[in-house]
Amino acid sequence: MTRRPRPDPDPAARYRRRRRYLRAGQAIMAVGALIVVVHWLAHIEAFGPGQPEGWIDLVAGYPMGALLVIAGAVLASRKPT
């Protein structure tokens, strides 16, 4: 048997909680986009000669940036209960 969540008696508190989720998600998405851009700039050698090491490509490159963008989008779209 599942319980139905009780409605929040204070709509202003629910709105503030929703805005916190939205802003936190947007901040995480911005960090992910920044990681992708910096990684791309490293590949075009904007910071000097040489490519990033292989483990950086696997850990802190495009996969990590994409993961953070997706996680931020999930958090930003979350509706408070």
N, C-alpha and C positions, 0 to 999 in steps of 0.2 A: 504494500500500500504506500503510495507516495503522497507526500503533503504538498499542498499548494502553498506557494510563498505568499506571505501576507503583504498586502500593498503597503508601501512606505507612507506613513501618515504625513510626512513633510515633503512636498514636491520640490522645494528649494534644495533640500539636502540631496535628493535624488539627482537633480540637475547638476549640482556641484560635483557629485561623484562621477557622473557621466562625463563632465568636462575634464576631470582629472584623468580618466581612462583615455580620452581622446588626445589630450596633450602629451601624456606619457607615450602613447603609441606613435604619435607624430615625431616625438624626439627620437625614439628608437629607429623609426624609418629614416630620419635625417642622418643618424650615425651610420646606418647601413649604406645609404647613398654616398656618404662621404668616403667610406671604405672602398666602395666600387670605383669612385672617381680617382682616388689616390692610387689604387692598384692599377688602373688604366694608365695614369700618368707615369707610373713606374715602368710599365711595359713599353711606352713610347720614349723612354729614357729622358723624361723631363727633369729628373733629379740628378742626372749624370750618367755616365756610361755604365752598362751592365744591366742585366735582367734580374728580377727577384729570384731568390732561391726556390727550388722545387717545393719544399715544405711550406713556404709562405703562400705559394699558389694554392696549395691544398687546404690550408688552414685559414689564412687571413685575407684571401683574395676575393674573387667573385663569389665563391660559395658562402663565405661568412657574410658578405654584404647582402646577398640575396636572402639568406636566412634571417638576418635582422630586419630587412624590409618586410618580409612576410610576417614575422612575429609582431612587428609594430602594427601592421595592418590588422592582424587578428585582435590585438589589444585595443586598437582605436575603434574597432567596430563592435566591441563588447558592450552589451547593454547591462546596466546594473540591475541586480534582482533585489 
